[in-house]
Amino acid sequence: MAVPKKRTSISKKRIRKNIWKKKGYLAAVKAFSLAKSVSTGNSKSFFVRQTNK
């Protein structure tokens, strides 16, 4: 027989939400940092062919 679950407290819900937001923020910071290093040519992990204009 199905039993209803206990309600999650607001503080626990807020903690989980903040962890989820922080993961996205850190991924965005990492992506931006990589994009900056590629655009300036300082990247060690990407080899981008430079086009002469």
Secondary structure, 3 states (H helix, E strand, C coil): CCCCCCCCCHHHHHHHHHHHHHHHHHHHHHHHHHHHHHHHCCCCCCCCCCCCC
